[in-house]
Amino acid sequence: PKIPSRETGTRYRVAEQVAKELFCPVIAVSEERRRVTLYFGDWRYELPDPQALLERVGQALSILERYRRDLREMLRDLGRLELERRVLPVHVASVLHRFLTIFHLEEEISRMLVELGELGELSARHLSALIHGIREEFFLFLRDYVRDPRRSPEEIGEALLSLEEKEAVNPEKLLSALGLDELDPDIPLAARGYRILSKIPRLPPAVVERLVEEAGSIDQIARLSRRQLTRIKGIAETRARAIQYGLARVREGYTFSLEGF
């Protein structure tokens, strides 16, 4: 029996029919019309013009660069609030939303780069540079605010990234993923301090864990004297000074040692 086809040109009609009959991918190329069409079963996809796609990628990368700058400023301001325990749920939701917009845009750009193939290599390197360090910062941020510390940041991140676009702009939905949706919106939250402490040079993760366990939150850690800090295992005089210096820089609004972010 004749296999139906929506195409009019012979080349494309045959390609579609073969894809349906053999249920395998078939590519039809027209150099004159600069058109590449993929077929697989009943599925059809026409690749966009490479030059137009490159322009779209360039525009998206510019937006991503702006989002990255915005996020850095938001995290800088958040750090100062954390040290004074003045972070409200709305601040957490705003930062979460910015993280998610960055990840969604990254995914969109990555899809376009797949279509560009070798033409997108330079843009792919640009994307990698813009995203560097952000995912690690995201997981540290989640560890700081998740209500149940036994939940892994990867699990929470997956739940947040699976939200629909409309849900991702809803503060209640975002806070719900962290277990913060039922808290009073006017009562400040205590950040544990993983994100800020990770920026202090030569401060091992084990020492960070002990600091958080001992003090409970970054604002309490900031209140510890140098003598109190040295009573914690793994912290000698030099390390205590480094911690106090690092926290003082955050309080002054200085973004430091972000490992490329």
N, C-alpha and C positions, 0 to 999 in steps of 0.2 A: 504494500500500500504506500501511496505517496505521503511523505512526511511533510506536514504543514510548516510554512515559514512566513514570518512577518516581513522579511527582507525583499527588496525589489531587485537589487543588483545580483548578478549571477554569482559572483565571488562570495558575497555575504550570505546569500540564500543557501549555497552549497555548504558553507562553513556551519551554518546553523543546523542544517539537516544532519550533517555528519555528527555534530555534537549531541544531537538528540538520539540518533540511531545507536551510536557506539557508547554514549554516556561518558565521553572523555573531553578534556579541554581542547578547543580549537581556536586558533588565532587567525583573523583575517586582516590583511594589511593593504592599504591603498596609499602608495607613496604620493600620487598626484593630489589626492584629497587630504593628505597628512592625517589619515584616520586609521586607528588600530582598534579592533573590536574583539572582545573575548567571548567565547560561547562555552557553556558547559551544561548539558541537558537543556532544560528550559530557561536557564539563566543566561543573561546577556549583559555585557558591560562595555561601554565605549570609553577608552582612555581619553582624557582631556588633552588639549594641545599642550606640549611640553613647555613652551615659552609662557603661556598663560598660567600654567601650573607653577612655574618657577616664580612668577610675580606674586601669586597667591601665597606661596611659601615665604617669600621675602616679607610680605606684609604681616603674615602671622608671626614671624620671628621678631619683627619690630614690636608687635604687641606683647609678645612674651618677654622681651627685654624690659618693657615698661612695667609689666606685672612683677618681674623679679626685683626691680628697684623699689616698687611699692611695698613688696613683702619685706625687704630689708629694713625699710623705714618703720613698718608696722612692728617688726620684731625688736627693733632698737627701742621704740617707745614702750613696747610690752615689757621689756627687761627692766626698765625703770619702775614701771608699775608693780612688777613682781617683787622687787626688793622692798617695796613699801606696803605690800599686800593691798593693792588698790585695783586689782584685776577683777572686772565684773564678767558675768557670763556673756554679755554682748561683745566684749573684747575678744573672748575665746572664739565665739562664732564668726566674727569678722576675719580673724586670722585663718581659721579653718576654711572659710569660703575662698580666700585668696589662694591658699594652697591648692584647693580643688580646681579652681579656674586654671591654674598653671598646669596641673596634671592633665586636665581635659584638653587644653590647647596643645600640650606636648603630644598627646595621642593623635590628635587631628593632623598635626604636622608630620608625624611619623607615617601615617597612612599615605599622605601625599608624597613623601619621600620614597616610599615603596614603588609608587607608580613612576616616579622619575628615574629610578635605577641609578646608573652611573652619573647622570646629569645632576643628581642631588647630593653628591658626595661632599661638596663644600658646605652646603646648607646643613647636612647631617652633622658635620663637625661643629658648626655654629650652634646647632640645637644642643649638642652634647655639652658644650661649654656653658650655655645658659642654664641648663638643668643641673649641672654639677653641684653636689652638696645639698640640694633642696630636699631630696627624698630623706636623707639622713636627718636633716633638720626637722622634717615633718614627723618622723617617728619619735624624736626626742621631745617634741612639743606634745605629742599624744601621751607619752609617758608622764609628762609633767601634770597633765590635767585629768586623765582617766580616773574615774571615781574608784573603780576596782583595780588596784595595781597588779592583780594576778592576770588580767587580760593582756594579751600580747599586742604591741602596737601594730604588727602586721595584720592581725585579725580586725582591729578597729579600722585601720586604713582601708582594708578590702571592703568593709561595710560602707565606709564613707564614699569610696570611689564607685560603688554600685548604685548610689542614689541617682534618681532621675534628675534632669536639669532643674525642674521646678522645685524638687526637694532640696537640692544643693544650695538654694538661696533662702531656704527656710531655717532661721536660727534654731527653732525648736527641734527640727530634724537633726541638725548638726550636733547640737548639745546632747540629744538623746543617744547618739552613738557613743558618747563618753560617759553616759549615765548622769548628766548634769541637768537634764531637762526639768526635773521637779524641784530644783533648788530655787530659793528666793533670788530673783534677778538683781536685787539691790544689795545683796550681801557679797562682799569680796571673796574671791577664791584664793586658796594658797597653792602656788606652783611648787612642785617638789624641787625643781632646780636642775634637772638633768641637762637641759639645753644650755643654760648659762655655764654650769660647771664644766661641761665638755669643751668649752672654749678656752679654759685656763691651761696654759702650756704645762706639759709634764705632770698632769694630774691623772693617775691611772683610774680606769673604770671601777676597780675594787675600792679605791679611796672615795670616789664619788658616791658609791653605794653606801659606804659606811657613814659618810657625811649626811646623806639624805635620811638614812635610818636613825641616826643620832638626833638630828635637829627637826626632821619632818618636813621642812619647807625652806625655800631659798631665802625668805625674809628672816627666818630664824637663824639660818646659817650666817647671814650678813650681820647679825647682832652678836655673834660669838667673838670674844676677845682672842687675841693671838695665843694667850695661855690656854684658853679653853679649846682652841683648835688643835694645839699640840698634844692634848690629852687623847685625841682620837688616833687610833692605830694607823700608822702609815703617814702621819703628818708631823714633820719636824719644823723647826723654826723657819727654814728657807721656804718650805712649801706653804706654811701658814701665811707668810708675808705675800707669797704669790697669789694666794686665794683672796686676801684682803685687797691687794692691788687690783686684781681682775674685777672684783665686785665693785670697787670704787670707780673703775672705768665705765662699767655698765651704768652706774648711777649717774655719771656725767653725760650719758648719752652717746658714748663712743662704742661703735661696733668693731670688735677686735677678733683677730685670729679665727676667721670663719671658714678656714680650710677651702678657700676657693669659692665659697657661696657669696 
